[in-house]
Amino acid sequence: MVKSLEDSTNRNDIEESVIAKSTGQQEEENVAIKDAALYRILNSKKKMTKHEAGYREQEKHEMKTTNYNYDKDHHNYACIKCKFNLPDEKNCHVVEGEINNDYGISNFFSPKDHGMLPGDIVWDFIKKSGKKLEYEEGHVIDKGAEGFQCKDCKYYMYCNRCLLIKGNAFMPEMSCAFVVKIDNGTDI
């Protein structure tokens, strides 16, 4: 399904998962155990079941009382704050099926600045396997949020191509689930 991020989000209110998956100064040596799950998914082309991933939906009171789901700034941990979250699709790069953005959580919850950015994981996978992602796997949308479009991504080539995703019709205003802002993440 191709749609605009603006359809469900205000330009001034960019989802936390978009920021978590596209900004940060991570390096290749910062790969985390949870990042290995995305490598496995890219290799097998099969996401984990909710049971395998330990996915569950938290109760409101549980989110406020459990240290696992609460950070030092008193922000609840939930899928919406995870770098593997696709908020508009209510989907995850790792867990199969529909997820709850506000109350869902799995054993693979990974907030901003933990491990590598998903786009950098995909780049590493491509370097090792020699295979770009299929267009559908990239969750490409016609118009991304300002600042998180193809033109802002370090993997975008100005000949309307992408280093991560197959195809040759990537316009500057488009975006995908693996956008990594220029000057963020690992060096390419």
ZAGUNU-767602 format. One record per residue: residue number from 1; x, y, z of N, C-alpha, C, CB in turn. Coordinates in steps of 0.05 Angstrom, whole numbers, plus 32768, in hexadecimal, padded with zeros to 4 digits. Glycine has a CB too. Layout:
// residues N
SITE    n  n.east  n.north  n.up  ca.east  ca.north  ca.up  c.east  c.north  c.up  cb.east  cb.north  cb.up
SITE  NUM       X        Y     Z        X         Y      Z       X        Y     Z        X         Y      Z
...
// end
This chain:
// residues 188
SITE    n  n.east  n.north  n.up  ca.east  ca.north  ca.up  c.east  c.north  c.up  cb.east  cb.north  cb.up
SITE    1    8011     7FE9  8000     8000      8000   8000    8012     8019  8000     7FED      8000   8018
SITE    2    800F     802A  7FEC     801E      8042   7FEA    800D     8059  7FF4     8029      8047   7FCD
SITE    3    8017     8068  8007     8009      807F   8012    801C     8093  801C     7FF4      8076   8027
SITE    4    8012     80AA  8023     8023      80BF   802D    8023     80BE  804B     8018      80DA   8024
SITE    5    803A     80C3  8057     803D      80C4   8074    802C     80DB  807F     805A      80C8   807C
SITE    6    8027     80F0  806F     8017      8106   8078    7FFA     80FE  807C     8018      811D   8063
SITE    7    7FF1     80E8  806F     7FD5      80DF   8073    7FCF     80D9  8090     7FD0      80C6   8062
SITE    8    7FE2     80D0  809F     7FDC      80C8   80BA    7FEC     80D7  80CF     7FE1      80AA   80BD
SITE    9    7FFE     80E8  80C6     800F      80F6   80DA    8012     8113  80D1     802B      80E9   80DC
SITE   10    8012     8125  80E4     8016      8141   80DF    8034     8145  80DA     800D      8153   80F7
SITE   11    803B     8157  80C7     8057      815C   80C0    8068     8163  80D9     8059      8172   80AC
SITE   12    805C     8172  80EC     806A      817B   8104    806C     8165  8119     805E      8194   810F
SITE   13    805E     814F  8115     805C      813A   8129    8066     8120  811E     803F      8138   8134
SITE   14    807F     811E  8117     808B      8106   810B    808C     80F0  8120     80A8      810C   8100
SITE   15    8083     80D8  8118     8082      80C1   812A    809E     80BB  8136     8077      80A9   811C
SITE   16    809F     80B4  814F     80B8      80AE   815C    80C7     8097  814E     80B4      80A7   8179
SITE   17    80B8     8083  8143     80C5      806D   8136    80D4     8076  811D     80B1      8057   812F
SITE   18    80C9     808B  810F     80D7      8095   80F7    80F2     80A1  80FF     80C5      80AA   80E9
SITE   19    80F2     80B0  8114     810B      80BB   811E    811E     80A5  8128     8106      80D0   8134
SITE   20    8113     8092  8137     8124      807D   8142    8131     806C  812C     8113      806B   8154
SITE   21    8123     8068  8116     812F      8057   8101    8140     8066  80ED     8119      8048   80F3
SITE   22    8141     8080  80EE     814F      808F   80D9    8164     80A3  80E3     813B      809D   80C9
SITE   23    8167     80A6  80FC     817C      80B9   8106    818C     80AC  811D     816F      80D3   8110
SITE   24    81A4     80B5  8120     81B5      80AB   8135    81D1     80A7  812B     81AA      8091   8140
SITE   25    81E4     80A6  813D     8200      80A4   8135    820A     8087  813A     8211      80B8   8144
SITE   26    81FA     8073  8134     8202      8058   8138    8219     8050  8124     81EB      8045   8135
SITE   27    8228     803D  812C     823E      8032   811B    8239     8014  8118     825A      8038   8127
SITE   28    8246     8008  8105     8243      7FEC   8100    824A     7FDB  8118     8254      7FE3   80E9
SITE   29    825E     7FE3  8127     8266      7FD4   813F    8251     7FD7  8156     8281      7FDD   8149
SITE   30    823D     7FE8  8152     8228      7FEB   8166    8211     7FD8  8162     821E      8008   8166
SITE   31    8214     7FC5  814F     81FE      7FB2   814A    81F6     7FA5  8164     8206      7F9D   8135
SITE   32    81DC     7FA4  8169     81D1      7F98   8181    81C5     7F7D  817B     81BC      7FAB   818D
SITE   33    81C1     7F6E  8190     81B5      7F53   818D    819A     7F55  8180     81B2      7F46   81A9
SITE   34    818B     7F69  8186     8170      7F6D   817A    8172     7F72  815C     8161      7F83   8188
SITE   35    8188     7F7F  8154     818C      7F85   8137    818F     7F6B  8127     81A4      7F97   8133
SITE   36    819A     7F56  8134     819D      7F3D   8126    8183     7F31  811D     81AC      7F28   8139
SITE   37    816D     7F38  812B     8153      7F2F   8123    814C     7F3A  8107     813D      7F38   8137
SITE   38    8152     7F53  8102     814C      7F5E   80E7    815D     7F51  80D2     8151      7F7D   80E7
SITE   39    8176     7F4B  80D8     8187      7F3C   80C5    817A     7F21  80BE     81A4      7F37   80D0
SITE   40    8170     7F14  80D2     8164      7EFA   80CE    814B     7EFC  80BD     815C      7EED   80EA
SITE   41    813B     7F11  80C2     8122      7F15   80B2    812A     7F1B  8095     8112      7F2D   80BE
SITE   42    813E     7F2C  8090     8146      7F32   8075    8150     7F1A  8067     815C      7F48   8076
SITE   43    815E     7F08  8074     8168      7EF0   8069    8152     7EDC  8062     817C      7EE2   807B
SITE   44    8140     7ED8  8075     812B      7EC3   8072    8112     7ECD  8063     8124      7EB9   808D
SITE   45    810F     7EE8  8062     80F7      7EF5   8057    80DE     7EEC  8067     80F4      7EED   8039
SITE   46    80E2     7EE5  8080     80CB      7EDD   8091    80CE     7EEA  80AD     80CA      7EBE   8094
SITE   47    80B9     7EF9  80B4     80BA      7F06   80CF    80B4     7EF1  80E4     80A5      7F1D   80D0
SITE   48    80BA     7EF9  80FD     80B4      7EE8   8114    8097     7EE9  811B     80C6      7EF0   812D
SITE   49    808D     7ED3  8125     8071      7ED4   812F    8071     7EE5  8149     8066      7EB7   8135
SITE   50    805A     7EEE  8150     8057      7EFE   8169    8061     7EEE  8181     803A      7F07   816D
SITE   51    805B     7ED5  8181     8064      7EC3   8197    8083     7EC2  8198     8058      7EA7   8194
SITE   52    808F     7EBD  8181     80AD      7EBB   8180    80BA     7ED5  8189     80B6      7EB4   8163
SITE   53    80AE     7EEC  8183     80B9      7F06   8189    80B2     7F0F  81A6     80B0      7F1A   8175
SITE   54    80A1     7F00  81B3     8098      7F08   81CE    8087     7F21  81CD     80B0      7F0D   81E0
SITE   55    8079     7F25  81B7     8067      7F3C   81B4    804F     7F3A  81C7     805E      7F40   8197
SITE   56    8049     7F51  81D3     8030      7F52   81E3    8027     7F6F  81E4     8035      7F47   8200
SITE   57    800E     7F72  81EC     8003      7F8D   81EF    8001     7F93  820D     7FE7      7F90   81E1
SITE   58    800D     7FA9  8215     800E      7FB1   8231    7FF5     7FC0  823A     8027      7FC2   8236
SITE   59    7FEF     7FBE  8253     7FD9      7FCE   825E    7FE5     7FE9  8265     7FCD      7FC0   8277
SITE   60    7FD4     7FFE  8266     7FDD      8019   826D    7FEB     8019  8288     7FC6      802D   826D
SITE   61    7FE0     800D  829C     7FED      800D   82B7    8007     7FFE  82B7     7FDA      8002   82CC
SITE   62    8009     7FEA  82A7     8021      7FD9   82A5    8038     7FEA  8299     801C      7FC0   8294
SITE   63    8032     7FFB  8285     8046      800B   8278    8052     8020  828B     803A      801A   8260
SITE   64    8043     8028  829F     804C      803C   82B2    805B     8030  82CA     8035      804D   82BC
SITE   65    8057     8017  82CF     8063      800A   82E7    807A     7FF8  82E1     804E      7FFC   82F6
SITE   66    807D     7FEF  82C9     8092      7FDC   82C2    80AB     7FEB  82B7     8088      7FC8   82AE
SITE   67    80C2     7FE8  82C4     80DA      7FF5   82BB    80E1     7FEE  829E     80F1      7FEE   82CD
SITE   68    80DB     7FD6  8296     80E2      7FCD   827B    80D5     7FDF  8266     80D9      7FB0   8276
SITE   69    80BD     7FE9  826D     80AE      7FF9   8259    80AF     8017  825F     8091      7FEF   8259
SITE   70    80C1     8020  826F     80C2      803C   8277    80DF     8045  8277     80B5      803F   8293
SITE   71    80E5     805B  8269     8100      8064   8269    8105     807A  827D     8108      806E   824D
SITE   72    811E     8083  827F     8125      8097   8293    8116     80B1  8290     8143      809C   8292
SITE   73    810D     80B8  8278     80FE      80D0   8274    80E0     80CC  8277     8104      80DB   8258
SITE   74    80D8     80B5  8282     80BC      80AE   8286    80AC     80AC  826C     80AF      80C3   8298
SITE   75    80B9     80A0  8258     80AB      809B   823F    80A5     807D  823E     80BB      80A4   8226
SITE   76    808C     8076  8238     8085      805A   8236    8092     804E  821E     8066      8057   8234
SITE   77    809C     8035  8222     80A7      8026   820B    8090     8018  81FE     80BD      8013   8214
SITE   78    808D     801C  81E5     8079      800E   81D5    8082     800E  81B8     805C      801C   81D8
SITE   79    8076     7FFF  81A7     807E      7FFC   818B    8083     8017  817E     8069      7FED   817C
SITE   80    8073     802B  8183     8076      8045   8176    8091     8052  817A     8060      8058   8180
SITE   81    809F     804A  818F     80BA      8055   8196    80D0     8043  818C     80BC      805A   81B4
SITE   82    80CA     802E  817D     80DD      801A   8174    80E6     8020  8158     80D2      7FFE   8176
SITE   83    8100     801C  8153     810B      8020   8138    8101     800C  8123     8129      8020   8139
SITE   84    80F5     7FF6  812C     80EB      7FE2   811A    80CD     7FE6  8113     80EF      7FC6   8125
SITE   85    80C1     7FFB  811E     80A4      8000   811B    809E     800E  8100     809A      8010   8132
SITE   86    8089     8006  80F4     807D      8013   80DC    8062     801D  80E5     807B      8000   80C3
SITE   87    8061     8036  80EF     8048      803F   80FD    802F     8040  80EC     804D      805A   8108
SITE   88    8031     804A  80D3     8019      804C   80C3    800D     8030  80BC     801F      805B   80A9
SITE   89    801F     801D  80B9     8016      8002   80B2    800E     7FF1  80CA     802B      7FF4   80A2
SITE   90    8014     7FFC  80E2     8012      7FED   80FB    8020     7FD2  80F8     7FF3      7FE8   8103
SITE   91    8039     7FD4  80EF     8049      7FBE   80E7    8064     7FC0  80F3     804A      7FBB   80C9
SITE   92    8074     7FAB  80F2     808F      7FAA   80FD    80A1     7F9D  80EA     808F      7F9C   8119
SITE   93    80BA     7FA5  80E9     80CE      7F98   80D8    80D4     7F7B  80E1     80E8      7FA8   80D7
SITE   94    80CF     7F75  80FB     80D7      7F5C   8106    80BF     7F49  810C     80E7      7F61   811F
SITE   95    80A9     7F55  8117     8092      7F45   8120    807D     7F45  810A     8087      7F50   813A
SITE   96    8072     7F2D  8104     805D      7F2B   80F0    8042     7F34  80FA     805C      7F0E   80E5
SITE   97    8031     7F3C  80E8     8016      7F44   80EF    8013     7F60  80F9     800B      7F32   8104
SITE   98    7FFB     7F68  80FE     7FF6      7F84   8108    7FFE     7F87  8125     7FD8      7F8B   8104
SITE   99    800B     7F9D  812B     8014      7FA2   8146    8005     7FBB  8150     8033      7FA6   8147
SITE  100    8005     7FBE  816A     7FF9      7FD6   8177    800F     7FEA  817C     7FEA      7FCE   8192
SITE  101    800F     8000  816E     8024      8015   8171    8027     801F  818D     801E      802C   815E
SITE  102    8010     8023  819B     8011      8030   81B5    8015     801E  81CD     7FF7      803F   81B9
SITE  103    800D     8005  81CB     800F      7FF2   81E2    801F     7FD9  81DC     7FF4      7FEB   81EB
SITE  104    8026     7FD4  81C3     8034      7FBC   81BC    8052     7FBE  81C3     8031      7FB6   819E
SITE  105    805E     7FA7  81C9     807B      7FA6   81CE    8083     7F89  81CA     8082      7FB0   81EB
SITE  106    809C     7F85  81C1     80A7      7F6A   81BD    80C3     7F6A  81C9     80A7      7F62   819F
SITE  107    80CE     7F52  81C9     80E9      7F4F   81D3    80FE     7F5D  81C1     80F0      7F31   81D5
SITE  108    80F5     7F67  81AA     8107      7F74   8197    8103     7F92  8196     8103      7F68   817B
SITE  109    80F6     7F9D  81AA     80F3      7FBA   81AD    810F     7FC6  81AD     80E2      7FC2   81C6
SITE  110    8113     7FDA  819B     812D      7FE7   8199    8129     8005  8194     813E      7FDA   8183
SITE  111    812D     8015  81A9     8128      8032   81A5    813F     8040  8197     8124      803F   81C0
SITE  112    813C     8059  8192     8151      8069   8185    816C     8066  8194     8149      8087   8184
SITE  113    8181     8065  8185     819D      8063   818F    81A4     8049  819B     81A1      8079   81A3
SITE  114    8195     8034  8196     819C      8019   819E    81A2     8008  8186     8185      800C   81AF
SITE  115    81BB     7FFF  8183     81C2      7FEF   816C    81C4     8000  8153     81AF      7FD9   8168
SITE  116    81C1     7FF3  813C     81C3      8000   8122    81A7     8009  8118     81D0      7FEE   810E
SITE  117    81A7     801C  8106     818E      8025   80F9    8186     800F  80E6     8192      8040   80EB
SITE  118    816B     800B  80E3     8162      7FF6   80D1    816D     7FF9  80B4     8144      7FF6   80D0
SITE  119    816E     8011  80AA     8179      8015   808F    8196     800D  808C     8176      8033   8087
SITE  120    81A5     8011  80A2     81C1      8009   80A2    81C3     7FEB  80A4     81D0      8016   80B9
SITE  121    81B1     7FDE  80B2     81B0      7FC1   80B3    81AA     7FB6  8097     819B      7FB7   80C7
SITE  122    8197     7FC2  8089     8191      7FBA   806E    81A9     7FBE  805B     8178      7FC9   8063
SITE  123    81B7     7FD4  805E     81CF      7FD9   804E    81E4     7FC4  8052     81DA      7FF5   8054
SITE  124    81E8     7FBD  806C     81FC      7FA8   8072    81F3     7F8D  8066     81FF      7FA6   8091
SITE  125    81D9     7F87  8068     81CE      7F6F   805C    81D3     7F6E  803E     81B0      7F6C   8062
SITE  126    81CE     7F85  8030     81D2      7F86   8013    81EF     7F83  800C     81C7      7FA2   8009
SITE  127    8201     7F8F  801B     821E      7F8C   8016    8226     7F6F  8017     822F      7F9D   8029
SITE  128    821B     7F60  802B     8222      7F44   802F    8214     7F31  801C     821C      7F3C   804C
SITE  129    81FB     7F37  8015     81EB      7F25   8005    81EC     7F2C  7FE7     81CF      7F24   800E
SITE  130    81F1     7F46  7FE1     81F0      7F4F   7FC5    81D4     7F53  7FBB     81FF      7F3C   7FB4
SITE  131    81C0     7F52  7FCC     81A4      7F55   7FC3    8196     7F6C  7FD0     8194      7F3B   7FCA
SITE  132    818B     7F7E  7FC0     817A      7F94   7FCA    815F     7F89  7FD2     8177      7FAB   7FB5
SITE  133    8151     7F99  7FE2     8136      7F92   7FEA    8123     7F96  7FD3     812D      7FA2   8003
SITE  134    810E     7F85  7FD2     80F9      7F8A   7FBF    80EA     7FA3  7FC6     80E5      7F71   7FBE
SITE  135    80DD     7FB0  7FB3     80CF      7FC9   7FB7    80BB     7FC8  7FCE     80C1      7FD2   7F9D
SITE  136    80AC     7FB2  7FCF     8097      7FAF   7FE4    80A3     7FAC  8000     8086      7F96   7FDE
SITE  137    80BB     7FA0  8001     80C8      7F9C   801B    80D1     7FB7  8027     80E0      7F8A   8018
SITE  138    80D5     7FCB  8017     80DE      7FE5   8020    80C8     7FF7  802B     80EB      7FF3   800A
SITE  139    80AE     7FEE  8028     8097      7FFE   8031    8099     801B  8027     8096      7FFE   8050
SITE  140    809D     801E  800D     80A1      8038   8000    8086     8047  8000     80AB      8034   7FE3
SITE  141    8087     8061  8006     806F      8072   8005    8075     8089  7FF2     8068      807C   8022
SITE  142    805F     8094  7FE7     8061      80AA   7FD3    806D     80C3  7FDF     8046      80B0   7FC8
SITE  143    8067     80CA  7FF8     8070      80E3   8003    8076     80DE  8021     805C      80FA   8000
SITE  144    808F     80E1  8028     8097      80DE   8044    8095     80F8  8053     80B3      80D3   8046
SITE  145    8098     80F7  806D     8098      810E   807F    80B0     8120  8078     8099      8106   809D
SITE  146    80AC     813A  8079     80C2      814D   8074    80DB     8146  8085     80B9      816A   8079
SITE  147    80F1     8144  8078     810A      813D   8086    8110     811F  8086     8109      8147   80A2
SITE  148    80FD     810F  807E     8100      80F2   807E    80F8     80E6  8063     80EF      80E5   8094
SITE  149    80FF     80F4  804E     80F9      80EC   8032    8111     80E1  8025     80ED      8104   8022
SITE  150    810E     80D5  800D     8125      80CA   7FFF    813B     80DE  7FFC     811C      80C0   7FE3
SITE  151    8134     80F7  7FF6     8149      810B   7FF1    8159     8110  800B     813C      8125   7FE9
SITE  152    814F     8108  8022     815D      810C   803C    816C     80F3  8044     8149      8113   8051
SITE  153    816A     80DD  8034     8176      80C3   803B    8191     80BF  802F     8163      80AD   8033
SITE  154    81A3     80B4  803E     81BE      80B0   8034    81BF     8099  801F     81D1      80A9   804B
SITE  155    81AA     8089  801D     81AA      8073   800A    819C     807B  7FEF     819C      805B   8016
SITE  156    8193     8094  7FED     8186      809D   7FD5    819A     80A7  7FC1     8172      80B3   7FDC
SITE  157    8197     809E  7FA8     81A8      80A8   7F92    8197     80BA  7F80     81B4      808F   7F82
SITE  158    81A2     80D0  7F79     8192      80E4   7F6B    818A     80DD  7F4E     81A0      80FE   7F6A
SITE  159    8190     80C4  7F46     8186      80BA   7F2C    816C     80AB  7F31     819B      80A8   7F1F
SITE  160    815F     80B2  7F47     8145      80A6   7F4F    8147     8089  7F56     8131      80AA   7F39
SITE  161    815D     8082  7F61     8162      8066   7F6A    816A     8066  7F87     8177      8058   7F59
SITE  162    8168     804E  7F93     816E      804A   7FAF    8183     8034  7FB1     8154      8043   7FC0
SITE  163    8195     8036  7FC4     81A9      8021   7FC8    819E     8009  7FD6     81C0      802C   7FD7
SITE  164    8186     800C  7FE4     817B      7FF7   7FF4    8165     7FE7  7FE6     8171      8002   800D
SITE  165    8155     7FF5  7FD6     813C      7FEA   7FCB    813D     7FEA  7FAC     8124      7FFA   7FD5
SITE  166    8134     7FD3  7FA1     8132      7FD1   7F83    811E     7FE5  7F78     812B      7FB4   7F7B
SITE  167    8124     7FEE  7F60     8112      8000   7F53    8121     8019  7F49     80FB      8008   7F65
SITE  168    8114     8028  7F37     8121      8040   7F2D    810F     8057  7F2B     812D      803A   7F12
SITE  169    80FB     8058  7F3D     80E8      806E   7F3C    80E5     807B  7F58     80CC      8064   7F33
SITE  170    80FB     807F  7F65     80FB      808B   7F80    80FD     80A9  7F7D     8112      8080   7F92
SITE  171    80E8     80B7  7F82     80E7      80D4   7F80    80F1     80E0  7F9A     80CB      80DE   7F79
SITE  172    80FC     80F8  7F9A     8108      8104   7FB2    80F4     8106  7FCA     8112      811F   7FAC
SITE  173    80DA     8109  7FC5     80C7      810C   7FDB    80BD     80F2  7FE6     80AF      811D   7FD1
SITE  174    80C4     80DC  7FDA     80BB      80C2   7FE3    80CB     80BA  7FFD     80C0      80AC   7FCD
SITE  175    80C3     80A4  8009     80D1      809A   8020    80CC     807C  8023     80C7      80A9   803A
SITE  176    80DA     8070  8036     80D7      8053   803A    80DB     804D  8058     80EA      8043   8028
SITE  177    80D9     8034  805F     80DC      802C   807B    80F9     802A  8083     80CF      8011   807F
SITE  178    810C     802F  8071     8128      802C   8078    8138     8046  8073     8134      8016   8067
SITE  179    812A     805D  8071     8138      8076   806D    814B     807C  8084     8123      808D   806A
SITE  180    8164     8084  807D     8178      808C   8090    8181     80A8  8088     8190      8078   8091
SITE  181    817D     80BB  809A     8183      80D6   8093    81A1     80D9  808D     817B      80E9   80AA
SITE  182    81A7     80EB  807A     81C3      80F1   8073    81D2     80F9  808C     81C5      8107   805E
SITE  183    81EB     80EF  808F     81FC      80F4   80A6    81F4     80E6  80BF     81FD      8112   80AC
SITE  184    81E4     80D1  80BD     81DC      80C0   80D3    81E4     80A3  80CF     81BE      80C2   80D8
SITE  185    81E5     8094  80E4     81EC      8078   80E2    8208     8072  80DA     81D9      806B   80CF
SITE  186    820C     805B  80CD     8227      8052   80C6    8230     8060  80AC     8227      8034   80C2
SITE  187    824A     8060  80A7     8254      806B   808E    824F     8056  8078     8273      8071   8090
SITE  188    8249     8061  8060     8246      804E   8049    825D     8050  8036     822B      8054   803A
// end
